[in-house]
Amino acid sequence: MKIRNIFFYFALFFVFILVLEVLFRAFFFFGHRSGFISFFISSYILTEMGGGEVITSDQKLLYKYLPNRSFVLKTDSYEHEIKTVDLGFGDIGFRDNGISSEVFAVAVGDSISACIGVEYHHCWVKILEDKIKSDVVNMGVGGYSTAQKSIVAQNYALKLKPKFLLFEINFSDPCDDFYFVNRKKLPIPHPLNNFVSSGLQRYLITFTFAKLLFETYYYGYTPQRRYRMYYSSCDSGVDFTVQSIEKVYSESVKQGTDFVLLVFQERFFPQKLRAYLTDKKNNMYILDFSDLEENADGIYHADGHFNVKGNTLVAEIIYNYLVSDRILK
């Protein structure tokens, strides 16, 4: 009798957990798309749910886009579709419109290059492609650190043998590099976090309610605490950032590809990284977007990604830079 009761309560608990999981998944899935839940809170839970159709694990990069997939991304500021294409590598996809002719340039970066926040025809990479009238391939992936971008550049971008490699970095890269290289979970919501867990923790985060409880405990209750922890590691990541830039620059020079470093939000960089960039300006193409960021109004969405106006201005600056330096013939 006692054994039967134990079995009954165990079955009842299992059913309760199952119902709870279904309710949580429905809440986050529909709440996200209705705008009821903010993108910041729910997006990385949805990385495994809705985004699981787009993102998968990778031995070197830890995560990557799958080719020929689509996903609707909705926040309080914007809604658009992310489509990925197969650029001939089979195992990986990127947010691009495909290759139709000889590759003129490849852009490698994070969400700035992937143009999170706008439809793809408003992306600065696509606008630049239209201006140049030659293929500019987009290999930007949201959340990538400089170290991950370096892997993309060496294993994919340079294999297309472009004339130019547009390599984007921004102020969060040294922080992201520290966590990526050390295979550590970031103290803020980030796609990487789903792919550095292991064992029981990795299994539990497949359950939405368990993931929510764990991340509430892990991140703490205040954004201030999260970001203090995150930014405290930026200085420690600078060496990884510099090494990654140097590696891609060296490989580009070796195969005759012009390397152009696109620098966003330099004023927030650790001093050591700013000093490195100052030292490199004499022998490396470096395009700094400080003037745009400090003087232009209305170029960002609420989450800091460029809006349509911002993407248009970024494309114009890059185009004018290439023309003024007589890089473009």
C-alpha positions in Angstrom: 0.0 0.0 0.0 2.8 2.4 0.9 4.7 1.5 -2.3 1.6 2.2 -4.3 1.1 5.6 -2.6 4.7 6.5 -3.3 4.3 5.5 -6.9 1.1 7.6 -7.1 2.7 10.7 -5.7 5.7 10.3 -7.9 3.5 10.1 -11.0 1.4 13.1 -9.8 4.6 15.1 -9.3 5.9 14.1 -12.8 2.6 15.2 -14.3 2.7 18.5 -12.4 6.3 19.2 -13.7 5.2 18.3 -17.2 2.2 20.7 -17.1 4.4 23.4 -15.6 7.0 23.0 -18.4 4.3 23.2 -21.0 2.9 26.4 -19.4 6.3 28.0 -19.2 7.1 27.3 -22.8 3.8 28.7 -24.0 4.2 31.7 -21.8 7.7 32.6 -23.1 6.9 31.6 -26.7 3.7 33.6 -27.1 4.7 36.3 -24.6 7.9 37.1 -26.5 6.1 37.4 -29.9 3.3 39.6 -28.5 5.8 41.9 -26.9 4.5 41.0 -23.4 8.0 39.8 -22.4 11.0 41.9 -23.3 13.6 40.5 -25.7 16.3 41.0 -23.0 14.5 38.6 -20.6 13.3 36.0 -22.9 15.5 35.9 -26.0 18.1 33.5 -24.7 15.5 31.1 -23.4 14.1 31.2 -26.9 17.6 30.5 -28.3 16.8 26.9 -27.4 13.1 27.0 -28.1 12.3 29.0 -31.2 15.9 29.8 -31.9 16.8 26.1 -31.7 15.8 26.0 -35.4 18.6 28.4 -36.2 21.3 27.9 -33.7 23.3 24.8 -32.9 26.5 23.8 -31.1 29.9 23.8 -32.8 33.2 22.3 -31.5 35.3 25.5 -32.2 32.8 28.3 -32.2 30.6 26.8 -29.4 27.5 27.9 -31.3 26.7 28.8 -34.9 23.8 29.4 -37.3 22.4 26.5 -39.3 22.1 27.1 -43.0 18.8 27.7 -44.8 16.7 28.4 -41.7 14.5 31.3 -40.6 13.3 32.8 -37.3 11.2 35.9 -36.5 12.9 38.1 -34.0 10.5 40.5 -32.1 11.3 43.1 -29.4 9.6 46.2 -28.1 11.5 48.2 -30.8 11.4 46.0 -33.9 10.3 42.8 -35.5 12.0 41.1 -38.5 12.9 37.8 -39.9 16.4 36.3 -39.7 17.1 34.0 -42.7 20.3 32.1 -43.0 21.9 30.8 -46.2 24.4 28.1 -47.2 27.4 29.8 -48.6 28.9 26.6 -49.8 30.3 25.2 -46.5 27.4 22.9 -45.8 27.6 22.8 -42.0 27.1 26.5 -41.2 24.8 29.4 -42.2 25.0 33.1 -42.2 22.5 36.0 -42.5 23.3 36.9 -46.1 21.4 37.0 -49.4 23.7 34.5 -51.1 26.6 34.7 -53.5 25.8 35.6 -57.1 29.2 36.5 -58.4 32.9 36.7 -57.5 33.2 37.7 -53.8 34.5 41.3 -53.5 34.4 41.5 -49.7 33.4 39.6 -46.6 32.1 41.3 -43.4 32.9 39.3 -40.2 31.4 40.5 -36.9 28.7 40.1 -34.3 25.2 41.6 -34.2 26.4 44.9 -35.6 27.4 43.1 -38.8 24.5 40.6 -38.7 22.3 43.8 -38.5 20.1 42.7 -35.7 17.2 45.2 -35.6 16.5 45.7 -39.3 15.2 43.7 -42.3 18.2 42.4 -44.3 17.7 44.9 -47.2 18.3 47.7 -44.7 21.5 46.0 -43.4 24.7 48.1 -43.9 26.4 45.1 -45.5 23.6 44.8 -48.1 23.6 48.6 -48.7 27.3 48.5 -49.2 27.0 45.6 -51.6 24.4 47.6 -53.7 26.7 50.6 -53.8 29.7 48.7 -54.9 27.6 46.5 -57.2 29.7 43.4 -56.2 29.1 40.7 -53.7 29.8 41.7 -50.1 29.2 38.5 -48.0 27.8 38.9 -44.5 29.4 36.5 -41.9 28.2 38.4 -38.8 26.7 36.3 -36.0 25.0 37.8 -32.9 27.0 37.6 -29.7 30.4 36.5 -31.3 33.6 37.7 -29.6 36.7 38.7 -31.5 38.1 35.2 -30.9 35.0 33.6 -32.5 35.2 36.1 -35.4 38.8 35.1 -35.9 37.7 31.5 -36.3 35.0 32.5 -38.8 37.5 34.6 -40.8 40.1 31.9 -41.0 37.9 28.9 -41.6 35.2 30.5 -43.8 35.7 34.1 -44.9 39.2 33.9 -46.2 38.4 30.7 -48.0 36.2 32.7 -50.3 39.3 34.6 -51.3 37.8 38.1 -51.1 39.6 41.3 -52.1 38.7 42.8 -48.7 38.0 41.5 -45.3 35.9 43.9 -43.2 36.6 42.8 -39.6 34.3 44.4 -37.0 35.0 44.8 -33.3 33.2 46.7 -30.5 33.5 47.5 -26.8 32.0 44.2 -25.6 34.6 42.1 -27.4 37.3 41.9 -24.7 34.7 40.9 -22.1 33.2 38.2 -24.5 36.7 37.0 -25.4 37.5 36.4 -21.8 34.5 34.2 -21.3 34.7 32.4 -24.7 38.4 31.5 -24.4 38.0 30.3 -20.9 34.8 28.5 -21.7 33.0 30.3 -18.9 29.3 31.1 -18.5 28.7 34.9 -18.8 27.0 36.7 -15.9 24.6 38.3 -18.3 22.1 36.6 -20.8 24.1 35.5 -23.8 23.8 32.8 -26.5 27.1 31.3 -25.4 25.7 30.4 -22.0 23.6 27.6 -23.5 26.7 25.9 -24.9 29.3 26.1 -22.2 27.2 24.1 -19.6 27.9 20.4 -19.2 26.5 17.3 -17.4 23.4 17.8 -15.3 23.4 21.5 -15.8 23.3 21.1 -19.6 20.4 18.7 -19.2 18.4 20.8 -16.9 18.5 23.9 -19.1 16.6 22.0 -21.7 13.7 22.6 -19.3 12.4 26.1 -19.5 11.2 26.4 -15.9 14.5 24.9 -14.5 16.5 27.2 -16.7 14.6 30.3 -15.5 15.1 29.4 -11.9 18.8 28.7 -12.4 19.4 31.9 -14.3 17.5 34.0 -11.8 19.9 32.6 -9.2 23.0 32.8 -11.3 22.5 36.3 -12.7 21.1 37.9 -9.5 18.1 40.1 -9.3 19.6 43.4 -10.5 21.0 44.3 -14.0 23.7 46.4 -12.2 25.1 43.3 -10.5 25.1 41.4 -13.7 27.0 44.0 -15.6 29.5 44.8 -12.9 30.6 41.2 -13.0 30.6 41.2 -16.8 32.7 44.4 -17.3 35.1 43.4 -14.6 36.6 40.9 -17.0 37.1 43.2 -20.0 40.7 44.1 -19.2 41.5 40.4 -18.8 40.2 39.7 -22.3 42.2 42.4 -24.2 45.2 40.1 -24.9 42.8 37.5 -26.5 41.2 40.3 -28.6 44.6 41.6 -29.8 45.8 38.1 -30.6 42.7 37.4 -32.6 43.0 40.6 -34.6 46.7 39.9 -35.3 46.0 36.4 -36.4 43.4 37.4 -38.9 45.4 40.3 -40.1 48.4 38.1 -40.7 46.4 35.5 -42.6 44.8 38.2 -44.7 48.1 39.7 -45.7 49.5 36.2 -46.5 46.8 35.5 -49.1 46.7 39.0 -50.5 43.4 40.1 -49.0 43.1 43.7 -47.7 42.2 43.8 -44.0 40.0 46.6 -42.8 39.3 46.8 -39.1 35.9 48.4 -38.3 35.9 49.8 -34.8 32.7 50.6 -33.0 32.4 52.3 -29.6 36.2 52.8 -29.1 35.6 55.3 -26.3 34.5 52.4 -24.1 37.5 50.2 -24.9 40.0 49.3 -22.1 43.0 51.6 -22.3 45.3 48.8 -23.4 43.2 48.0 -26.4 42.9 51.7 -27.4 46.7 52.0 -27.2 47.1 49.0 -29.4 44.8 50.5 -32.1 46.6 53.8 -31.9 49.9 52.0 -32.5 48.5 50.0 -35.5 47.0 53.0 -37.4 50.2 53.4 -39.4 50.2 50.0 -41.0 46.6 48.7 -40.8 43.4 50.0 -42.3 41.3 51.1 -39.3 38.0 52.8 -39.6 36.7 54.3 -36.4 33.0 55.2 -36.1 33.4 57.5 -33.2 32.2 60.6 -35.1 29.0 58.8 -36.1 28.3 57.5 -32.6 28.9 60.9 -30.9 27.3 63.3 -33.3 24.4 61.5 -35.1 21.0 61.4 -33.5 18.3 58.7 -33.9 20.6 56.0 -35.2 19.9 53.3 -32.5 17.1 51.1 -31.3 16.4 51.0 -27.6 18.7 48.0 -27.2 21.7 49.7 -28.8 21.5 48.1 -32.2 21.6 50.3 -35.3 18.2 51.2 -36.8 17.6 51.8 -40.6 19.2 55.3 -40.4 22.2 53.9 -38.5 22.8 51.1 -40.9 22.5 53.5 -43.9 25.1 55.9 -42.4 27.5 53.0 -41.5 27.4 51.8 -45.1 28.0 55.3 -46.4 31.0 55.8 -44.1 32.6 52.5 -45.2 32.0 53.2 -48.9 33.4 56.8 -48.6 36.4 55.5 -46.7 37.2 52.9 -49.3 36.9 55.4 -52.1 38.8 58.2 -50.4 41.7 55.9 -49.7 41.6 54.8 -53.3 41.1 51.2 -52.2 38.2 50.9 -54.6 39.2 51.3 -58.3 
